[in-house]
């Protein structure tokens, strides 16, 4: 089945992430969702949904109740996807934990969120999780994140009647909590964002709409593929994964950064969502490869030419001389850059930190459409995004559909919209947002609604184990005042 057959049509009515999964599985049950990293074995959307249902019933049999909090501590991988969706299908709330977090940070989150159970990767992270059992609330279970555990939970859940599972899905509303996501703590101590089903669904719908029709992402055989290496404990990784589910993009997971270059050449992705480090590392690898083969000067010249070519593209058609020089250097050096990504990328998105205008122009001039995005934990993922048909190098794109952005009188970027979380806090009394939420980033919107970031309202505070980059994720400040704004497509620009 081609990507066009299973494309980015998000069936209505969809109210929750569970509706999203059910709709995709019903529409395209044989669509390949994941390919196993070991041997490339395909896992279809129907098989994924069945795995989720079995594990969810097992969680119910283990005593997990609607509204309970269940954590996941693991690297990027298929098991995380199953565990998190099973938590949601059981009516519970997912609490993502970063493998990079120290034990004290993990213990604090488990205690604050009143977590009743924890999926932990085995071996490795399971040993780190064992001493944390005392921080869990009854029934205080720790499950190794393995196929064997999924099978055991499935067996225990066999006695759970189907109406129990379907009833929990029916009771899940757009305003129901889906995840408790901690911020990076750029304004002090990390805060817990209350992400809802409706907010995350709006995030996915906006991102898929901005990515465009399925054939934009498809290869010659009609298949859209990606290699996902982003941490799934982060908001960007989660929304990337959900967007692939919604858009019919095959996922190959890469939990080991050292294996990423090999996997990119093997899978040959058509869509790539990553952090700037990915594109910087691949550029450096291509430079070293060229140097080893005695083509260091050609590679340096090719980089300068790619930048000039992209600038000429932005301002009109490049001249004949520039096109001829690029054609020569394309074979000598620029092809090495494309090959590093597998040679089939139709769209690449860089988010999480600044990519830099020079790096973006080099990649684009080499024929790889790498575009920047901007995201926040409080928004459940992305706020704005460039795409080939609506992109400007140097900006972080236009707001996603339904997201509103404006600039305050002091120059701070303000955000609001259905993607925003339901406030801060782990208990029943959340710290609600006002009308607009301040990001802590400064910037401006041009006449066409493209957002440009210029810095921070203040120096970022290093809190906990994470060292934020600038521009960093959303600072923990709330702006209650409504300010005058003029609508533009997908967002707002300052009033005049």
C-alpha positions as CSV (number, residue, x, y, z in Angstrom):
1,X,0.0,0.0,0.0
2,X,1.4,3.4,-1.0
3,X,1.8,6.4,1.2
4,X,-0.9,8.1,-0.9
5,X,-3.4,5.4,0.1
6,X,-2.6,5.9,3.8
7,X,-1.8,9.5,3.8
8,X,-2.2,12.4,6.2
9,X,-6.1,12.4,6.2
10,X,-7.0,12.6,9.9
11,X,-10.4,11.0,10.1
12,X,-13.2,13.0,11.8
13,X,-14.4,12.9,14.4
14,X,-11.2,12.3,16.3
15,X,-11.2,13.5,19.9
16,X,-8.2,11.8,21.4
17,X,-4.9,10.0,20.6
18,X,-6.8,6.7,21.0
19,X,-9.2,7.8,18.3
20,X,-6.1,8.6,16.1
21,X,-4.7,5.1,16.5
22,X,-8.0,3.4,15.9
23,X,-8.7,5.5,12.8
24,X,-5.3,4.8,11.2
25,X,-5.5,1.1,12.0
26,X,-9.0,0.8,10.5
27,X,-8.1,2.7,7.4
28,X,-4.8,1.1,6.7
29,X,-4.4,-2.1,8.8
30,X,-1.6,-3.4,6.5
31,X,0.4,-0.2,6.4
32,X,3.9,-0.8,7.7
33,X,4.4,1.4,10.8
34,X,7.7,0.2,12.1
35,X,10.6,-1.9,10.8
36,X,12.5,-3.8,13.4
37,X,16.1,-2.5,13.6
38,X,17.6,-6.0,13.9
39,X,16.3,-7.6,10.7
40,X,13.9,-5.1,9.1
41,X,10.8,-7.2,10.1
42,X,7.7,-5.1,9.3
43,X,5.2,-4.3,12.0
44,X,1.8,-3.1,10.6
45,X,-0.5,-0.6,12.2
46,X,-3.0,-3.4,13.0
47,X,-0.2,-5.4,14.7
48,X,0.8,-2.3,16.7
49,X,-2.8,-1.7,17.8
50,X,-3.2,-5.3,18.8
51,X,0.0,-5.1,20.9
52,X,-1.2,-2.0,22.5
53,X,-4.6,-3.5,23.4
54,X,-3.0,-6.7,24.9
55,X,-0.6,-4.7,27.0
56,X,-3.3,-2.3,28.1
57,X,-5.5,-5.1,29.3
58,X,-2.5,-6.5,31.2
59,X,-2.1,-3.1,32.9
60,X,-5.8,-3.2,33.9
61,X,-5.3,-6.7,35.3
62,X,-2.3,-5.4,37.3
63,X,-4.5,-2.8,38.9
64,X,-3.9,0.3,36.9
65,X,-6.9,2.6,37.1
66,X,-8.1,5.5,35.0
67,X,-6.1,8.6,35.8
68,X,-3.2,6.6,37.3
69,X,0.3,7.7,36.3
70,X,2.6,5.2,34.7
71,X,6.2,6.1,33.8
72,X,8.5,4.9,30.9
73,X,12.3,4.9,31.3
74,X,14.0,3.7,28.1
75,X,15.9,4.8,25.0
76,X,14.2,5.5,21.7
77,X,12.5,2.3,20.4
78,X,9.4,0.5,19.4
79,X,8.8,-0.8,22.9
80,X,8.4,2.8,24.2
81,X,5.7,3.4,21.6
82,X,3.8,0.3,22.6
83,X,4.1,1.0,26.3
84,X,3.1,4.7,26.1
85,X,0.0,3.9,24.0
86,X,-0.9,1.0,26.2
87,X,-0.8,3.4,29.2
88,X,-3.2,5.7,27.4
89,X,-5.5,2.8,26.3
90,X,-5.8,1.8,30.0
91,X,-7.0,5.3,30.7
92,X,-3.8,6.2,32.6
93,X,-1.4,9.1,32.1
94,X,2.1,8.6,30.7
95,X,5.1,10.1,32.5
96,X,8.2,10.1,30.2
97,X,11.6,9.8,32.0
98,X,14.9,10.6,30.4
99,X,17.6,7.9,30.6
100,X,20.1,10.8,31.1
101,X,18.4,11.8,34.4
102,X,20.3,11.1,37.6
103,X,18.5,8.9,40.2
104,X,17.6,11.9,42.4
105,X,15.8,13.6,39.6
106,X,14.0,10.4,38.7
107,X,12.9,9.9,42.3
108,X,11.6,13.4,42.6
109,X,9.5,13.1,39.4
110,X,8.1,9.7,40.5
111,X,7.2,11.1,43.9
112,X,5.6,14.3,42.6
113,X,3.6,12.5,39.9
114,X,2.4,9.7,42.3
115,X,3.5,7.1,39.7
116,X,2.0,3.7,40.3
117,X,4.1,1.7,37.8
118,X,7.2,2.0,35.7
119,X,8.4,0.5,32.4
120,X,12.2,0.3,32.3
121,X,14.5,-1.0,29.7
122,X,16.2,-4.3,30.5
123,X,19.1,-4.7,30.9
124,X,20.6,-1.4,31.9
125,X,17.9,1.0,33.0
126,X,16.0,-1.7,34.9
127,X,18.9,-1.9,37.4
128,X,18.7,1.8,37.9
129,X,14.9,1.7,38.4
130,X,14.9,-1.0,41.1
131,X,16.0,1.2,43.9
132,X,13.2,3.7,43.0
133,X,10.4,1.3,43.9
134,X,10.0,3.0,47.3
135,X,9.0,6.2,45.4
136,X,6.1,4.5,43.6
137,X,2.5,4.6,44.8
138,X,0.6,1.3,45.1
139,X,0.5,-1.1,43.3
140,X,4.1,0.0,42.8
141,X,5.0,-2.2,39.9
142,X,8.2,-2.2,37.8
143,X,8.0,-3.9,34.4
144,X,11.0,-4.7,32.3
145,X,10.5,-3.2,28.8
146,X,10.8,-6.4,26.8
147,X,8.8,-8.5,24.4
148,X,8.6,-11.1,27.1
149,X,7.0,-8.6,29.5
150,X,4.5,-7.6,26.8
151,X,3.6,-11.3,26.4
152,X,3.2,-11.8,30.1
153,X,1.0,-8.7,30.4
154,X,-1.1,-9.9,27.5
155,X,-1.6,-13.3,29.2
156,X,-2.7,-11.7,32.4
157,X,-5.0,-9.4,30.6
158,X,-6.8,-12.2,28.8
159,X,-9.4,-12.3,31.5
160,X,-10.2,-8.5,31.1
161,X,-13.4,-8.2,29.2
162,X,-13.4,-6.1,26.0
163,X,-16.1,-3.7,27.3
164,X,-13.7,-2.7,30.1
165,X,-11.1,-1.5,27.5
166,X,-13.6,0.1,25.1
167,X,-15.2,1.8,28.1
168,X,-12.0,3.4,29.1
169,X,-11.5,4.7,25.6
170,X,-15.0,6.1,25.6
171,X,-14.4,7.8,28.9
172,X,-11.2,9.5,27.6
173,X,-12.1,13.0,26.5
174,X,-10.1,15.7,24.7
175,X,-9.4,17.4,28.1
176,X,-8.2,14.2,29.7
177,X,-4.5,14.1,30.7
178,X,-2.3,12.1,28.3
179,X,1.2,12.9,29.6
180,X,3.0,14.8,32.3
181,X,6.0,16.4,30.6
182,X,8.7,18.2,32.5
183,X,10.3,21.4,31.1
184,X,14.0,21.9,30.7
185,X,14.0,24.3,33.7
186,X,15.4,27.3,31.8
187,X,13.8,29.7,34.3
188,X,14.6,27.7,37.4
189,X,13.4,24.3,38.6
190,X,11.8,22.2,35.9
191,X,8.0,22.3,35.9
192,X,5.5,19.6,34.9
193,X,3.3,20.4,31.9
194,X,-0.1,18.8,31.8
195,X,-0.5,17.6,28.2
196,X,-4.0,16.6,27.2
197,X,-5.3,14.3,24.5
198,X,-6.9,17.1,22.6
199,X,-3.8,19.3,22.8
200,X,-1.5,16.5,21.5
201,X,-4.0,15.6,18.8
202,X,-4.1,19.2,17.6
203,X,-0.3,19.2,17.6
204,X,-0.2,16.1,15.3
205,X,-3.0,17.4,13.0
206,X,-1.2,20.8,12.6
207,X,2.2,19.1,11.9
208,X,0.8,16.6,9.4
209,X,-1.1,19.4,7.6
210,X,2.1,21.5,7.4
211,X,4.1,18.5,6.1
212,X,1.7,18.4,3.1
213,X,0.3,15.7,0.9
214,X,1.6,12.2,1.3
215,X,3.3,12.1,-2.1
216,X,5.6,15.0,-0.9
217,X,7.3,12.5,1.5
218,X,7.1,9.4,-0.6
219,X,10.0,7.7,-2.5
220,X,9.7,6.5,-6.0
221,X,8.0,3.3,-4.8
222,X,5.4,5.3,-3.0
223,X,6.8,4.6,0.5
224,X,7.6,7.3,3.0
225,X,10.3,6.3,5.5
226,X,12.1,7.9,8.5
227,X,14.9,7.0,10.9
228,X,13.9,8.2,14.4
229,X,16.7,8.9,16.8
230,X,15.1,11.7,18.8
231,X,14.6,11.0,22.6
232,X,11.1,9.9,23.1
233,X,11.2,11.3,26.6
234,X,11.0,14.8,25.0
235,X,8.0,16.5,23.4
236,X,9.7,16.8,20.0
237,X,10.4,13.0,19.8
238,X,6.8,12.2,20.8
239,X,5.1,14.4,18.2
240,X,7.5,13.2,15.5
241,X,6.5,9.6,16.3
242,X,2.8,10.4,16.4
243,X,3.0,12.4,13.1
244,X,4.6,9.3,11.4
245,X,1.7,7.2,12.7
246,X,-0.9,9.7,11.3
247,X,0.9,10.3,8.0
248,X,1.7,6.7,7.1
249,X,5.5,7.1,7.4
250,X,7.5,3.9,8.2
251,X,9.7,4.3,11.3
252,X,13.1,2.7,11.8
253,X,14.3,3.5,15.4
254,X,17.9,4.3,16.2
255,X,18.6,4.3,19.9
256,X,22.4,4.2,19.4
257,X,23.8,7.5,18.0
258,X,26.9,5.7,16.9
259,X,24.9,3.6,14.5
260,X,22.9,6.4,13.0
261,X,25.1,7.1,9.9
262,X,25.0,3.4,9.0
263,X,21.2,3.2,9.5
264,X,20.6,6.4,7.4
265,X,22.5,4.8,4.5
266,X,20.7,1.5,4.9
267,X,17.1,2.8,5.4
268,X,17.4,5.8,3.0
269,X,14.7,7.9,4.7
270,X,12.5,10.3,2.8
271,X,11.5,12.3,6.0
272,X,14.0,13.1,8.7
273,X,13.2,15.0,12.0
274,X,16.3,15.6,14.1
275,X,18.3,18.1,16.1
276,X,21.0,20.4,14.7
277,X,23.7,18.1,16.0
278,X,22.6,15.4,13.5
279,X,23.1,17.7,10.5
280,X,26.4,19.1,11.9
281,X,27.8,15.7,12.6
282,X,26.9,14.4,9.1
283,X,28.5,17.5,7.5
284,X,31.6,17.0,9.5
285,X,31.7,13.3,8.6
286,X,31.4,14.2,4.9
287,X,34.2,16.8,5.3
288,X,36.5,14.2,6.9
289,X,35.7,11.7,4.2
290,X,36.6,14.2,1.5
291,X,39.8,15.1,3.3
292,X,40.8,11.4,3.5
293,X,40.3,11.1,-0.2
294,X,42.4,14.2,-1.0
295,X,39.4,16.4,-1.8
296,X,39.4,18.8,1.1
297,X,39.7,21.9,-1.1
298,X,36.9,20.7,-3.4
299,X,34.7,20.1,-0.4
300,X,35.4,23.5,1.1
301,X,34.7,25.1,-2.3
302,X,31.5,23.1,-2.6
303,X,30.3,24.3,0.7
304,X,30.8,27.9,-0.3
305,X,29.2,27.3,-3.7
306,X,26.2,25.6,-2.1
307,X,25.7,28.6,0.1
308,X,25.9,31.0,-2.8
309,X,23.6,28.8,-4.9
310,X,20.9,28.7,-2.1
311,X,21.1,32.5,-1.7
312,X,20.6,32.9,-5.5
313,X,17.7,30.5,-5.3
314,X,16.1,32.6,-2.6
315,X,16.4,35.8,-4.7
316,X,15.6,34.2,-8.1
317,X,17.0,31.7,-10.6
318,X,20.8,31.1,-10.2
319,X,22.9,32.2,-13.2
320,X,24.3,29.8,-15.8
321,X,27.9,30.1,-14.4
322,X,26.7,29.2,-10.9
323,X,24.7,26.3,-12.1
324,X,27.6,24.9,-14.2
325,X,30.0,25.2,-11.3
326,X,27.6,23.5,-8.9
327,X,27.1,20.6,-11.4
328,X,30.9,20.0,-11.4
329,X,31.2,20.2,-7.6
330,X,28.1,18.2,-7.2
331,X,29.9,15.0,-8.4
332,X,33.1,15.8,-6.5
333,X,31.8,16.8,-3.1
334,X,28.1,17.8,-2.7
335,X,26.9,14.2,-3.4
336,X,28.7,13.1,-0.2
337,X,26.4,15.2,1.9
338,X,23.3,13.7,0.3
339,X,24.7,10.2,0.6
340,X,25.2,10.8,4.3
341,X,21.4,11.1,4.7
342,X,20.8,8.1,2.4
343,X,20.2,10.1,-0.8
344,X,16.4,10.0,-0.7
345,X,15.4,12.8,1.8
346,X,12.4,14.8,0.6
347,X,12.1,16.9,3.7
348,X,14.3,17.3,6.8
349,X,13.3,19.2,9.9
350,X,15.8,20.5,12.5
351,X,14.5,21.5,15.9
352,X,15.4,21.7,19.6
353,X,18.2,24.2,19.1
354,X,19.4,26.7,16.4
355,X,20.7,25.1,13.2
356,X,22.4,28.3,12.0
357,X,21.8,30.0,8.7
358,X,25.1,28.9,7.1
359,X,24.5,25.2,7.9
360,X,21.0,25.4,6.5
361,X,22.1,27.1,3.3
362,X,24.9,24.5,2.8
363,X,22.5,21.6,3.0
364,X,19.8,23.2,0.9
365,X,22.4,24.3,-1.7
366,X,23.5,20.7,-1.8
367,X,20.0,19.6,-2.7
368,X,18.8,18.5,0.8
369,X,15.8,20.5,2.0
370,X,16.7,21.0,5.7
371,X,14.4,23.4,7.4
372,X,14.2,24.8,10.9
373,X,11.4,24.4,13.4
374,X,10.7,25.9,16.8
375,X,9.0,24.0,19.7
376,X,8.1,24.1,23.4
377,X,7.4,21.5,26.0
378,X,4.3,23.4,26.9
379,X,3.0,23.2,23.3
380,X,3.5,19.4,23.3
381,X,6.0,19.7,20.5
382,X,6.3,22.2,17.7
383,X,5.0,25.8,17.4
384,X,6.3,26.8,14.0
385,X,7.9,25.1,11.0
386,X,9.4,25.9,7.6
387,X,8.6,23.7,4.7
388,X,9.8,23.7,1.0
389,X,6.7,25.5,-0.2
390,X,6.6,27.9,2.7
391,X,10.1,28.4,4.2
392,X,12.7,31.1,4.7
393,X,16.2,30.3,5.8
394,X,17.1,32.1,9.0
395,X,13.5,31.9,10.3
396,X,11.9,29.1,12.3
397,X,8.9,29.2,10.0
398,X,5.3,30.1,10.3
399,X,3.1,28.9,13.2
400,X,1.3,25.6,12.8
401,X,-2.4,25.7,11.9
402,X,-4.3,26.8,15.0
403,X,-1.3,28.1,16.8
404,X,-1.1,31.8,17.4
405,X,2.2,33.7,17.9
406,X,2.7,37.4,18.7
407,X,5.5,39.7,19.9
408,X,5.0,41.6,23.2
409,X,6.0,45.2,23.6
410,X,9.3,44.1,25.2
411,X,10.1,41.8,22.2
412,X,9.2,38.5,23.8
413,X,7.6,35.7,21.7
414,X,4.1,34.9,23.1
415,X,2.2,31.7,22.1
416,X,-1.4,30.4,22.5
417,X,-3.7,27.9,20.9
418,X,-5.3,24.4,21.3
419,X,-1.9,22.7,21.4
420,X,-0.9,24.4,24.7
421,X,-0.9,22.3,27.8
422,X,-3.6,22.6,30.5
423,X,-1.1,24.3,32.9
424,X,1.6,23.3,35.3
425,X,1.4,20.8,38.1
426,X,1.0,17.2,39.0
427,X,-2.0,17.4,41.3
428,X,-5.7,18.1,40.6
429,X,-5.1,21.9,41.1
430,X,-3.0,23.0,38.1
431,X,-1.3,26.3,37.7
432,X,-3.3,27.5,34.7
433,X,-2.0,29.7,31.9
434,X,-3.3,33.1,31.2
435,X,-4.4,34.2,27.7
436,X,-0.9,34.3,26.3
437,X,2.1,32.3,27.4
438,X,5.6,33.8,27.4
439,X,8.4,31.8,25.9
440,X,11.4,33.6,27.3
441,X,12.7,34.0,23.7
442,X,12.9,37.3,21.9
443,X,12.2,37.6,18.2
444,X,10.1,39.2,15.5
445,X,7.5,38.3,12.9
446,X,8.0,39.5,9.3
447,X,5.2,40.8,7.1
448,X,4.3,37.3,6.0
449,X,4.2,35.8,9.5
450,X,7.6,34.1,9.6
451,X,9.1,33.9,13.1
452,X,12.7,34.9,13.7
453,X,14.4,34.3,17.0
454,X,17.0,36.8,18.2
455,X,17.9,35.7,21.8
456,X,16.5,35.4,25.3
457,X,14.8,37.8,27.6
458,X,17.4,36.8,30.2
459,X,20.3,34.4,30.7
460,X,19.1,30.8,31.0
461,X,19.4,29.2,34.3
462,X,21.1,25.8,34.5
463,X,18.8,23.6,36.5
464,X,18.9,19.9,37.2
465,X,20.8,17.7,34.7
466,X,19.8,19.4,31.5
467,X,21.9,22.2,30.0
468,X,19.5,24.2,27.7
469,X,20.7,25.7,24.5
470,X,19.7,29.2,23.2
471,X,17.1,29.6,21.9
472,X,15.8,27.3,24.7
473,X,12.4,25.7,25.3
474,X,9.6,27.7,26.9
475,X,10.5,29.6,30.0
476,X,8.1,29.1,32.9
477,X,6.3,32.4,32.8
478,X,2.7,33.2,32.0
479,X,1.4,36.4,30.4
480,X,-2.2,36.9,31.3
481,X,-2.7,40.1,29.3
482,X,-4.3,39.9,25.8
483,X,-2.5,42.1,23.3
484,X,-3.7,43.4,20.0
485,X,-2.8,41.2,17.1
486,X,-3.6,40.9,13.4
487,X,-4.4,37.3,12.1
488,X,-2.2,35.8,9.4
489,X,-2.4,32.2,8.1
490,X,-1.6,29.8,10.8
491,X,-0.8,32.4,13.4
492,X,-0.6,36.1,14.3
493,X,1.7,39.0,13.5
494,X,2.0,42.2,15.6
495,X,-0.8,44.8,15.2
496,X,-0.1,48.0,13.4
